Amino acid sequence: MAEAKICGITDARALDAAIDGGARFVGFVVYPKSPRHLSRDKLAALAERVRGKVETVVVTVDADEELLAAVAAYARPDWIQLHGAESPGKTAQARQYAQRGLIKAIGVARSEDLAQAAIYEQVAEMLMFDAKPPPGGLPGGNAMAFDWQILAGRRFGRPWMLSGGLNPANVAEAISASGAAVVDVSSGVEAGPGLKDPLKIAEFLAAARLA
């Protein structure tokens, strides 16, 4: 059994599906290059709709302090996810804008990449292991996976979640192979870029719960 985060939500139907399906986290993207990017008004409305029901995560990529302050004001997120090349120092500075803590994404292509975890454990409350993006690709949401077995048996100083290429059909296998207690999905529950499918959300959450 694993908990789940439904990320890149852009409308109320998807948000309600995540809530009803028992997601632990819902993620909202603030990154203009992403098809899942939200305006500040839409971010505020969706965050308010879910407040107190499911933990909220705002996903940013190499955000400056002005944007982080705006995110904090508009969404009051439980968590801020840093999905770029943020240094440990920049990561630590972002902590003041989250209610509960920071999630730092680490790109993984091979087992050696997991060494970065030791650096970010000191400044983030949770880690995310995601597939390294292709050259010129978006930092996340690329429907790419890495070898989940390189996480098997590994121990880290912070809780962590698995991301990258997950969908309703493979999430149980990913949990079994990696030992993940939390899984994250975005493109794997979409009907098209940025358009979540409520049925796929429900299927993913059920599969993660039964794994």
Secondary structure as UniProt FT lines:
FT   STRAND          3..6
FT   HELIX           12..21
FT   STRAND          25..29
FT   TURN            32..33
FT   TURN            35..36
FT   HELIX           40..50
FT   TURN            51..53
FT   STRAND          55..60
FT   HELIX           65..75
FT   STRAND          79..82
FT   HELIX           88..94
FT   HELIX           95..97
FT   STRAND          101..108
FT   HELIX           111..116
FT   HELIX           117..120
FT   TURN            121..123
FT   STRAND          126..131
FT   TURN            135..136
FT   HELIX           148..151
FT   TURN            152..153
FT   STRAND          160..162
FT   TURN            168..170
FT   HELIX           171..178
FT   STRAND          182..185
FT   HELIX           187..189
FT   STRAND          190..192
FT   TURN            193..194
FT   STRAND          195..196
FT   HELIX           198..210
//
